[in-house]
């Protein structure tokens, strides 16, 4: 085993990558970078029934969008490749054969009907059927059958699987970098299938062979694989290979209630559980991704990193470099982490504040183009964004929060009208219009001074003038300082909007 840190993310391309999978990839990435190691992507596509062709590209696109690209993987630095298991088929057959030759595995000819029957019989007797030491000698396999019969069956092309001959009377001492020591009695384990009748290895065999051949030093994966650890450990022993170190990550839990965060939670509570949009080919249904929902990849990654890990201090907003420097498996929690959509938005808001006006402007221009037919000067758009940034969470919010900077309101918020537009308002506004017409300087501070002085000279309360003014310009009571808005949209638009409001409210 090489001394170098080599870790892998090994998804099965069966559909979109869940954010839990992205987090597993992220922790592998952070661990690799922290230790000057290599982050590998391996595609575990041995289950032909569940294989979805476009899923691999989706996984790669997701990692790239999140800013955590792999160092080795399909099509990239394939030194110890290929990195797609379907392209390594022959290799697994050889290793399965090696275990048979060493009497550590055996051929099993039991049909699925046979196995179903046994299961039912056991169930009726209140027991559970486990294919292992206690009955393997009685079943239809190369341990119970005569050598010649086995040979005949193989030559005749009879369907078989290769099962692991789980050793008896052994207490395994397993170690997990997050969970510590565990003991497992091998009596309880079944003789798992290593090689299937379709000529493909199972996950277990392929995974161990590849981790060995790809010189993986640390296996960092989801908690759902913890029950497989004993078998994996025994397989390394059977091959006489040194096992990598293992770390099993806690689950990402539902925001409310118990259990693992699922697509359904996202649908019900209105948040994405996938990094990118994904359209299911069978149902035609599209699930929204974080990217399309408007999250910055930095915010998404920061949120995920802290879902099950902490830097050991109070820090929360951490860029990728900070995360790499601080990452440590010891600070990964043993228990599941509850997903929190408000916290996720909080991270996004934090990163919104860090973006430069240039970046935000570039991101907003296409949205603006879609919403209006007009062309705006970049400098103007940047200025608007500067006024709204503090309150915005997503780039699209600049439109929701500030469409009035780009087009006159055509409707007026009913509640606001009730509050701001009294019987004498139309008259006040027409006087205000005359006053504003005379103003030559539309700079915010000057305007403020002059308009306020005018209000006082008219012996009116500020609200009686400023509320209808804001309503006319914005269409509601929202927005930044009203004089800033006037300066931004200019004299002509200000007057027009006041006239329109007077005529239409
Ligand atoms: N193919 C497995 C998965 O989809 C990989 C598990 C592992 O990392 O060992 O999660």
Boltz pocket constraint, residues with backbone or C-beta under 6 A from the ligand:
constraints:
  - pocket:
      binder: B
      contacts: [[A, 8], [A, 9], [A, 10], [A, 11], [A, 12], [A, 44], [A, 203], [A, 207], [A, 220], [A, 221], [A, 222], [A, 225]]
      max_distance: 6.0
